């Protein structure tokens, strides 16, 4: 395959020469992506610790740093601590050390996400979803694999045996005061490939409603508004913060949505489906070998051409 090879230069990432790009690890700082290359070196396992986190600490870090500002139904939360740094990107510390990464194991909305992948495991107990993985730009390449590997070992102590994770290959854009920027350039799940995860194909293709901030307006959120359910006001306030006009008293919620969504630039976008990876948790190889997959292994996906944009660069 051919494509642009991304290399760091002049404080940014630029594409030069040809050849398939590899060896780059994605990082996040206040929702802005950046990249670290393995050739930089510098990752020393003895410098970092992985610890369990409380809900408040993990949630603050993820919602401030990750491009998806929402918070999943977290079950297990783990933090990457830098023992040689004074503080993380937002000043957070845990046990006196800088918090520089978080991964979250959570409950997916649909139980079948877990039972299809691990039919012999008890969903939400022995099988869970890896819903968030965020690592600071200060951490060299290989930091994310270290964090996930340690987190899986620690989760195994609480009965977790199988983990499903999804990588979204579709890029997302976010509207800001400075124009439209890339919120996420799309992912192939290279970190899971590096961990030897099983690639189990794509999730179901579907149409999504991308909001101006790069998040998705789910069918469940729409139903809350149209049905006047609990949580509807939070959805409405979010849409108004993104530019939707207030709903007039005489108009129906469904009619209001039909008008304001196109007005703020929301249109259905066909999504090909996320890339599904299956990981095993356990302290020993024997523990991990006892878990039976419910899906066949497929070849790892690769970019046919480099799709990674310049972080923070304007787009059209």
PyMOL commands that set and color helices and strands:
alter all, ss='L'
color gray80, all
select helices_A, chain A and resi 38-40+45-47+55-65+112-115+143-156+190-194+219-227+232-241+253-263+285-289
alter helices_A, ss='H'
color red, helices_A
select strands_A, chain A and resi 5-9+12-16+24-29+32-37+48-52+74-82+93-94+97-106+127-135+162-167+172-176+179-184+198-202+206-209+268-271+275-280
alter strands_A, ss='S'
color yellow, strands_A
deselect
rebuild
show_as cartoon
